[in-house]
């Protein structure tokens, strides 16, 4: 399911032992595909998360539909135009031909990569007196980098350099 098809009225929240809550959609994990995005900043952080550059429409949808579901005080996973998503050993990676790949998920990796992700919002955490969503990349397709090769300008007439 794409992000724009999510119906938040079908979400259920159940308490977890130790605080926070679990989120399900129609009694299944709450997963959806987000728009294609570029990995921002330095790639995977020391906290095993990446920030993905999101289009304005997605950021607006997230802040209007998902952020209001958090208890106050809360911290959004969206800041400016970036969505913060955890990447871990359970994240499945694929290339564009749907072949499973195993990239490094070390700090600094994935920097500048273009990705398409299915994310899972598995629950709500409570940390340092703030609530927030637990957002994890469930599946990732790594897009081929398109390198733009700039042609040398054609010189005509007197071309003094």
Buried (B, 14 or more C-beta within 10 A) or exposed (E): EEBEEBEEEEBEBEEEEEEBBBBBBEEEEBBBBBBBBBBBEBBBBEEBBBBBBBEEEBBEBBEEEBBEBBEEEBBBBBEEBBBBBBBEEEBEBBEEEEEEEEBEBEEEBBEEBBBBBBBBBBBBBBEEEEBBBBBBBBBBBBBEEEEEEEEEEEEEEEEEE
